Amino acid sequence: MSDTHQHSIRFVRETMLPQAEPPVAERGIVKWMRQNLFSNITNTVLTLLAILAIYNLAVGTLPWLLNGIWDAPSIRVCREILDGKTGGCFAVLTDRWNQLLFGFKYPAGEYWRPSVAFVLLFVAAAPVMFFKYLPRQLLIFTAIYPFVAYWLIWGGPILSPIVALLGFGAGYLVWNRLVASSFAAGFFGAIVAAAVTWFVGGMIVDAIAPENPMLSAVPSRDMGGFMLNMILGVVCVSLSIPFGIALALGRQSSMPIIKWICVIFIEFVRGVPLITLLFVANVVLAYFLPPGATFDLIIRVIIMITAFASAYIAEVIRGGLAALPRGQYEAADSLGLDYPQAMRLIILPQALKISIPGIVNVAVGLFKDTTLVSVISMFDLVGMIRGPILASTDWNGVYWELFGFAALLFFVVCYGISQYSQWLERELATDHR
């Protein structure tokens, strides 16, 4: 065999070569920095400026945090301990934590009650927030949680929340019975059934309520601190979403009276500042009540904040309804679904999925706006800081520590809401898979 013929024989490798490491610039932190921080000249300049800004902020902030005083009876003692050094007087947080969280009038021995209600809030919200992963039977506790939380926080006879729950149950039964024949009949029938149940039940409670209930009653005027912000935020957000859906559907209704009532309500509320509505809740609503009648201030504030948020959520949901193609409505008609069935099974699930970012934006803004109640003499977290704490001689002059703590609490809640909404969007993004 000639040499030329021998060299023409091809060799086929039977084993793989060992895998070679990628270049240093194409792996690990070096690759991430090259792609995200120094990909071009503009990004490199912006990255260096950002690093410089973070460095200057850290140089000014870290000594104030690390040298902070956590154990002192007053700001004067804090300054004596610091002796001219830079440091925060965080002792105000350890000294007044209970007032910042629960207000200055809520009984100290009853702090466990709102704390338990706060923990149970996550248990009640879990079946709604993670509906794909938890059994639907847990929704029973979600339904009764508002009444349990009310009894825990406000106290009093246990029959009061039971009667309230029975009123909603009676309204639901009447609604379920009459809505098939007429939506209006079911709606008004439910209201009448609930009102009658509450009226009769209220008389029974007044007649047989024990003098020493299991939990002592706490007046609404004694609510305060971050607890008040949480109460207003959770209740108003929970109520504003269904009311916003109803207003959005009413604005698109073919019945002129319902349509214009919803339009006027939405446009009027959106054109009025929330602080004006709070002053109305504090002062004006009392003039519309019968002589001698009382209307709890927290209830009045909840009504106004809920109305304010409902108008904005209605417009967000209306945008989601307008974003759906006309074919979805025609598909519902072709299946023979009536209006309630089409909205519940086809239209609203898609519209609400589109509206998630807008709804979350309104919810976050609403939760932060609960601090406005301090202008009507309600001692929420900001009201406690501006009022009793800074007015005391012990802590007059401590600003950054208190407002920084308030900002941290609100940031944790709002950031949690934002992260959940992004997770929910990913879970519901079935049309892109």
BAVEXMI-137992 format. One record per residue (C-alpha): residue number from 1; residue in three letters; x negated, y negated, z. Coordinates in steps of 0.1 Angstrom, whole numbers, plus 5000, padded with zeros to 4 digits. Example, Ala and Ser with C-alpha at 12.3 -4.5 7.8 and 13.67 -1.06 7.14 Angstrom:
<recs>
REC     k     r     px     py     pz
REC     1   ALA   4877   5045   5078
REC     2   SER   4863   5011   5071
</recs>
This chain:
<recs>
REC     k     r     px     py     pz
REC     1   MET   5000   5000   5000
REC     2   SER   4985   4967   4990
REC     3   ASP   4979   4938   5014
REC     4   THR   5005   4917   4996
REC     5   HIS   5031   4943   5002
REC     6   GLN   5022   4947   5038
REC     7   HIS   5026   4909   5045
REC     8   SER   5060   4909   5028
REC     9   ILE   5076   4932   5055
REC    10   ARG   5099   4911   5078
REC    11   PHE   5098   4916   5116
REC    12   VAL   5130   4916   5136
REC    13   ARG   5126   4908   5173
REC    14   GLU   5145   4932   5196
REC    15   THR   5143   4911   5228
REC    16   MET   5152   4874   5234
REC    17   LEU   5125   4849   5242
REC    18   PRO   5126   4835   5278
REC    19   GLN   5148   4804   5280
REC    20   ALA   5127   4772   5280
REC    21   GLU   5134   4744   5304
REC    22   PRO   5149   4713   5288
REC    23   PRO   5127   4682   5287
REC    24   VAL   5126   4662   5319
REC    25   ALA   5144   4633   5303
REC    26   GLU   5173   4656   5294
REC    27   ARG   5182   4670   5328
REC    28   GLY   5190   4660   5364
REC    29   ILE   5190   4626   5378
REC    30   VAL   5167   4613   5351
REC    31   LYS   5193   4621   5324
REC    32   TRP   5221   4606   5344
REC    33   MET   5203   4574   5350
REC    34   ARG   5192   4571   5314
REC    35   GLN   5227   4576   5301
REC    36   ASN   5246   4556   5326
REC    37   LEU   5222   4529   5339
REC    38   PHE   5195   4523   5313
REC    39   SER   5211   4533   5280
REC    40   ASN   5203   4500   5264
REC    41   ILE   5189   4466   5272
REC    42   THR   5222   4451   5283
REC    43   ASN   5229   4479   5307
REC    44   THR   5194   4478   5320
REC    45   VAL   5196   4441   5328
REC    46   LEU   5231   4445   5345
REC    47   THR   5218   4475   5365
REC    48   LEU   5188   4455   5378
REC    49   LEU   5210   4426   5387
REC    50   ALA   5235   4449   5405
REC    51   ILE   5206   4465   5425
REC    52   LEU   5194   4431   5435
REC    53   ALA   5228   4420   5446
REC    54   ILE   5233   4453   5466
REC    55   TYR   5199   4448   5482
REC    56   ASN   5206   4412   5493
REC    57   LEU   5240   4423   5507
REC    58   ALA   5224   4452   5526
REC    59   VAL   5197   4430   5540
REC    60   GLY   5223   4406   5554
REC    61   THR   5248   4432   5566
REC    62   LEU   5229   4461   5580
REC    63   PRO   5213   4442   5609
REC    64   TRP   5248   4429   5619
REC    65   LEU   5262   4465   5618
REC    66   LEU   5232   4483   5634
REC    67   ASN   5227   4458   5662
REC    68   GLY   5265   4457   5670
REC    69   ILE   5276   4457   5706
REC    70   TRP   5304   4483   5714
REC    71   ASP   5306   4479   5752
REC    72   ALA   5313   4445   5766
REC    73   PRO   5342   4428   5784
REC    74   SER   5342   4395   5764
REC    75   ILE   5325   4377   5735
REC    76   ARG   5303   4358   5760
REC    77   VAL   5288   4390   5774
REC    78   CYS   5282   4402   5737
REC    79   ARG   5262   4370   5730
REC    80   GLU   5242   4374   5762
REC    81   ILE   5233   4410   5753
REC    82   LEU   5224   4400   5717
REC    83   ASP   5202   4371   5731
REC    84   GLY   5200   4353   5697
REC    85   LYS   5197   4385   5676
REC    86   THR   5220   4392   5647
REC    87   GLY   5247   4416   5656
REC    88   GLY   5284   4422   5656
REC    89   CYS   5306   4421   5687
REC    90   PHE   5325   4454   5680
REC    91   ALA   5334   4456   5717
REC    92   VAL   5367   4439   5708
REC    93   LEU   5377   4470   5689
REC    94   THR   5370   4493   5718
REC    95   ASP   5387   4469   5742
REC    96   ARG   5418   4462   5721
REC    97   TRP   5422   4493   5700
REC    98   ASN   5456   4501   5715
REC    99   GLN   5470   4466   5706
REC   100   LEU   5456   4468   5671
REC   101   LEU   5472   4502   5665
REC   102   PHE   5504   4500   5685
REC   103   GLY   5510   4464   5695
REC   104   PHE   5508   4448   5730
REC   105   LYS   5543   4458   5741
REC   106   TYR   5547   4494   5732
REC   107   PRO   5544   4515   5764
REC   108   ALA   5509   4528   5769
REC   109   GLY   5521   4561   5782
REC   110   GLU   5542   4567   5750
REC   111   TYR   5514   4563   5724
REC   112   TRP   5517   4600   5717
REC   113   ARG   5551   4596   5701
REC   114   PRO   5541   4574   5671
REC   115   SER   5509   4595   5669
REC   116   VAL   5529   4627   5665
REC   117   ALA   5552   4610   5640
REC   118   PHE   5522   4600   5620
REC   119   VAL   5508   4635   5619
REC   120   LEU   5542   4649   5610
REC   121   LEU   5544   4624   5581
REC   122   PHE   5517   4644   5563
REC   123   VAL   5536   4677   5569
REC   124   ALA   5568   4662   5555
REC   125   ALA   5551   4646   5525
REC   126   ALA   5531   4676   5515
REC   127   PRO   5560   4696   5499
REC   128   VAL   5568   4665   5477
REC   129   MET   5532   4655   5469
REC   130   PHE   5520   4691   5462
REC   131   PHE   5552   4706   5449
REC   132   LYS   5535   4731   5426
REC   133   TYR   5515   4747   5455
REC   134   LEU   5539   4748   5484
REC   135   PRO   5573   4766   5488
REC   136   ARG   5604   4746   5482
REC   137   GLN   5618   4757   5516
REC   138   LEU   5595   4732   5533
REC   139   LEU   5617   4704   5517
REC   140   ILE   5641   4711   5546
REC   141   PHE   5617   4696   5570
REC   142   THR   5610   4667   5546
REC   143   ALA   5648   4659   5547
REC   144   ILE   5650   4659   5584
REC   145   TYR   5617   4641   5591
REC   146   PRO   5630   4605   5589
REC   147   PHE   5654   4613   5617
REC   148   VAL   5628   4631   5638
REC   149   ALA   5603   4602   5633
REC   150   TYR   5630   4576   5642
REC   151   TRP   5637   4595   5674
REC   152   LEU   5601   4598   5683
REC   153   ILE   5592   4562   5677
REC   154   TRP   5624   4545   5690
REC   155   GLY   5635   4571   5715
REC   156   GLY   5669   4570   5731
REC   157   PRO   5696   4597   5730
REC   158   ILE   5688   4625   5706
REC   159   LEU   5724   4625   5694
REC   160   SER   5719   4592   5675
REC   161   PRO   5695   4607   5648
REC   162   ILE   5717   4638   5647
REC   163   VAL   5748   4617   5639
REC   164   ALA   5728   4598   5613
REC   165   LEU   5717   4631   5597
REC   166   LEU   5753   4644   5597
REC   167   GLY   5764   4612   5580
REC   168   PHE   5740   4618   5551
REC   169   GLY   5750   4654   5550
REC   170   ALA   5787   4646   5547
REC   171   GLY   5779   4620   5520
REC   172   TYR   5759   4646   5500
REC   173   LEU   5787   4672   5502
REC   174   VAL   5813   4647   5490
REC   175   TRP   5789   4636   5462
REC   176   ASN   5783   4671   5451
REC   177   ARG   5820   4678   5450
REC   178   LEU   5831   4647   5431
REC   179   VAL   5802   4638   5408
REC   180   ALA   5812   4665   5383
REC   181   SER   5845   4647   5376
REC   182   SER   5833   4611   5380
REC   183   PHE   5799   4595   5388
REC   184   ALA   5817   4565   5404
REC   185   ALA   5840   4587   5424
REC   186   GLY   5811   4607   5438
REC   187   PHE   5791   4576   5447
REC   188   PHE   5819   4558   5465
REC   189   GLY   5832   4590   5481
REC   190   ALA   5797   4597   5495
REC   191   ILE   5795   4562   5510
REC   192   VAL   5830   4565   5526
REC   193   ALA   5822   4600   5540
REC   194   ALA   5789   4588   5555
REC   195   ALA   5804   4556   5570
REC   196   VAL   5833   4575   5586
REC   197   THR   5809   4601   5600
REC   198   TRP   5786   4574   5615
REC   199   PHE   5816   4554   5629
REC   200   VAL   5831   4584   5647
REC   201   GLY   5798   4598   5657
REC   202   GLY   5787   4564   5671
REC   203   MET   5818   4563   5694
REC   204   ILE   5810   4599   5705
REC   205   VAL   5774   4590   5713
REC   206   ASP   5784   4559   5733
REC   207   ALA   5809   4580   5753
REC   208   ILE   5786   4610   5762
REC   209   ALA   5751   4596   5759
REC   210   PRO   5731   4605   5790
REC   211   GLU   5718   4577   5813
REC   212   ASN   5683   4592   5812
REC   213   PRO   5675   4604   5777
REC   214   MET   5647   4627   5769
REC   215   LEU   5626   4599   5754
REC   216   SER   5629   4564   5768
REC   217   ALA   5642   4538   5743
REC   218   VAL   5617   4513   5729
REC   219   PRO   5632   4481   5714
REC   220   SER   5622   4471   5679
REC   221   ARG   5607   4439   5692
REC   222   ASP   5581   4460   5710
REC   223   MET   5568   4475   5678
REC   224   GLY   5535   4461   5665
REC   225   GLY   5500   4467   5653
REC   226   PHE   5491   4489   5624
REC   227   MET   5520   4512   5634
REC   228   LEU   5544   4485   5622
REC   229   ASN   5526   4482   5589
REC   230   MET   5529   4519   5584
REC   231   ILE   5566   4520   5593
REC   232   LEU   5574   4492   5569
REC   233   GLY   5551   4506   5541
REC   234   VAL   5563   4542   5543
REC   235   VAL   5600   4533   5546
REC   236   CYS   5601   4506   5520
REC   237   VAL   5581   4525   5494
REC   238   SER   5603   4556   5499
REC   239   LEU   5635   4536   5495
REC   240   SER   5624   4514   5467
REC   241   ILE   5616   4542   5442
REC   242   PRO   5652   4557   5441
REC   243   PHE   5667   4522   5441
REC   244   GLY   5643   4511   5414
REC   245   ILE   5653   4541   5393
REC   246   ALA   5690   4532   5397
REC   247   LEU   5683   4496   5387
REC   248   ALA   5664   4506   5357
REC   249   LEU   5691   4529   5345
REC   250   GLY   5718   4503   5353
REC   251   ARG   5699   4477   5333
REC   252   GLN   5701   4501   5303
REC   253   SER   5737   4510   5309
REC   254   SER   5764   4505   5282
REC   255   MET   5788   4491   5308
REC   256   PRO   5784   4453   5307
REC   257   ILE   5794   4447   5344
REC   258   ILE   5768   4472   5358
REC   259   LYS   5742   4460   5333
REC   260   TRP   5745   4423   5342
REC   261   ILE   5746   4430   5379
REC   262   CYS   5713   4448   5376
REC   263   VAL   5698   4422   5353
REC   264   ILE   5707   4393   5376
REC   265   PHE   5695   4412   5407
REC   266   ILE   5661   4421   5391
REC   267   GLU   5654   4387   5376
REC   268   PHE   5664   4368   5408
REC   269   VAL   5644   4390   5431
REC   270   ARG   5613   4389   5408
REC   271   GLY   5615   4351   5407
REC   272   VAL   5615   4346   5444
REC   273   PRO   5584   4349   5466
REC   274   LEU   5585   4377   5492
REC   275   ILE   5577   4353   5520
REC   276   THR   5610   4335   5511
REC   277   LEU   5629   4367   5514
REC   278   LEU   5613   4374   5548
REC   279   PHE   5625   4340   5561
REC   280   VAL   5660   4349   5548
REC   281   ALA   5658   4382   5567
REC   282   ASN   5647   4364   5598
REC   283   VAL   5671   4334   5598
REC   284   VAL   5698   4334   5571
REC   285   LEU   5711   4370   5573
REC   286   ALA   5723   4364   5609
REC   287   TYR   5748   4339   5596
REC   288   PHE   5766   4365   5575
REC   289   LEU   5772   4388   5605
REC   290   PRO   5804   4387   5626
REC   291   PRO   5802   4366   5658
REC   292   GLY   5784   4385   5685
REC   293   ALA   5771   4411   5661
REC   294   THR   5734   4420   5661
REC   295   PHE   5712   4433   5633
REC   296   ASP   5678   4446   5641
REC   297   LEU   5650   4424   5627
REC   298   ILE   5630   4454   5614
REC   299   ILE   5661   4467   5595
REC   300   ARG   5666   4432   5580
REC   301   VAL   5629   4431   5569
REC   302   ILE   5631   4466   5555
REC   303   ILE   5661   4456   5534
REC   304   MET   5644   4425   5520
REC   305   ILE   5610   4442   5513
REC   306   THR   5629   4472   5497
REC   307   ALA   5649   4449   5475
REC   308   PHE   5617   4431   5464
REC   309   ALA   5598   4463   5456
REC   310   SER   5629   4479   5439
REC   311   ALA   5631   4450   5413
REC   312   TYR   5594   4455   5403
REC   313   ILE   5596   4493   5402
REC   314   ALA   5628   4490   5381
REC   315   GLU   5608   4471   5354
REC   316   VAL   5580   4497   5356
REC   317   ILE   5604   4526   5351
REC   318   ARG   5622   4507   5323
REC   319   GLY   5589   4505   5305
REC   320   GLY   5585   4542   5309
REC   321   LEU   5620   4548   5295
REC   322   ALA   5613   4525   5266
REC   323   ALA   5580   4544   5258
REC   324   LEU   5599   4577   5252
REC   325   PRO   5607   4584   5215
REC   326   ARG   5643   4584   5205
REC   327   GLY   5641   4620   5197
REC   328   GLN   5641   4630   5234
REC   329   TYR   5675   4614   5238
REC   330   GLU   5687   4631   5207
REC   331   ALA   5674   4664   5219
REC   332   ALA   5694   4661   5251
REC   333   ASP   5725   4653   5231
REC   334   SER   5719   4683   5208
REC   335   LEU   5717   4706   5239
REC   336   GLY   5752   4694   5250
REC   337   LEU   5739   4678   5282
REC   338   ASP   5759   4650   5298
REC   339   TYR   5743   4618   5309
REC   340   PRO   5733   4628   5345
REC   341   GLN   5719   4662   5332
REC   342   ALA   5699   4645   5304
REC   343   MET   5684   4620   5328
REC   344   ARG   5676   4645   5355
REC   345   LEU   5662   4673   5333
REC   346   ILE   5647   4656   5302
REC   347   ILE   5644   4618   5303
REC   348   LEU   5634   4608   5338
REC   349   PRO   5607   4634   5343
REC   350   GLN   5589   4621   5313
REC   351   ALA   5595   4584   5321
REC   352   LEU   5583   4588   5356
REC   353   LYS   5551   4605   5345
REC   354   ILE   5544   4576   5322
REC   355   SER   5552   4551   5350
REC   356   ILE   5530   4566   5377
REC   357   PRO   5502   4540   5374
REC   358   GLY   5527   4511   5376
REC   359   ILE   5546   4526   5405
REC   360   VAL   5514   4532   5424
REC   361   ASN   5503   4496   5417
REC   362   VAL   5536   4483   5432
REC   363   ALA   5533   4507   5462
REC   364   VAL   5498   4495   5470
REC   365   GLY   5507   4459   5467
REC   366   LEU   5538   4464   5488
REC   367   PHE   5518   4481   5516
REC   368   LYS   5494   4452   5517
REC   369   ASP   5523   4427   5516
REC   370   THR   5536   4441   5549
REC   371   THR   5511   4418   5566
REC   372   LEU   5533   4388   5556
REC   373   VAL   5557   4397   5584
REC   374   SER   5533   4380   5607
REC   375   VAL   5547   4347   5595
REC   376   ILE   5581   4355   5610
REC   377   SER   5566   4363   5644
REC   378   MET   5563   4400   5640
REC   379   PHE   5531   4413   5655
REC   380   ASP   5518   4436   5629
REC   381   LEU   5480   4443   5626
REC   382   VAL   5473   4408   5612
REC   383   GLY   5498   4392   5636
REC   384   MET   5481   4409   5665
REC   385   ILE   5447   4395   5654
REC   386   ARG   5459   4360   5648
REC   387   GLY   5481   4359   5679
REC   388   PRO   5474   4376   5712
REC   389   ILE   5438   4388   5706
REC   390   LEU   5423   4356   5692
REC   391   ALA   5444   4335   5715
REC   392   SER   5428   4352   5745
REC   393   THR   5397   4335   5761
REC   394   ASP   5378   4368   5761
REC   395   TRP   5377   4372   5724
REC   396   ASN   5384   4338   5709
REC   397   GLY   5358   4334   5681
REC   398   VAL   5356   4371   5670
REC   399   TYR   5367   4371   5634
REC   400   TRP   5346   4392   5611
REC   401   GLU   5349   4423   5633
REC   402   LEU   5387   4422   5637
REC   403   PHE   5395   4413   5601
REC   404   GLY   5369   4438   5588
REC   405   PHE   5386   4465   5609
REC   406   ALA   5420   4455   5594
REC   407   ALA   5405   4455   5559
REC   408   LEU   5390   4490   5565
REC   409   LEU   5424   4505   5576
REC   410   PHE   5442   4491   5546
REC   411   PHE   5415   4502   5522
REC   412   VAL   5416   4538   5535
REC   413   VAL   5453   4540   5530
REC   414   CYS   5454   4522   5496
REC   415   TYR   5424   4542   5483
REC   416   GLY   5441   4574   5494
REC   417   ILE   5472   4565   5475
REC   418   SER   5451   4556   5444
REC   419   GLN   5432   4589   5445
REC   420   TYR   5464   4609   5449
REC   421   SER   5480   4591   5419
REC   422   GLN   5450   4599   5397
REC   423   TRP   5451   4636   5408
REC   424   LEU   5489   4637   5400
REC   425   GLU   5483   4622   5366
REC   426   ARG   5458   4650   5358
REC   427   GLU   5482   4676   5371
REC   428   LEU   5511   4663   5349
REC   429   ALA   5490   4657   5318
REC   430   THR   5504   4688   5300
REC   431   ASP   5508   4670   5267
REC   432   HIS   5470   4667   5263
REC   433   ARG   5460   4703   5270
</recs>
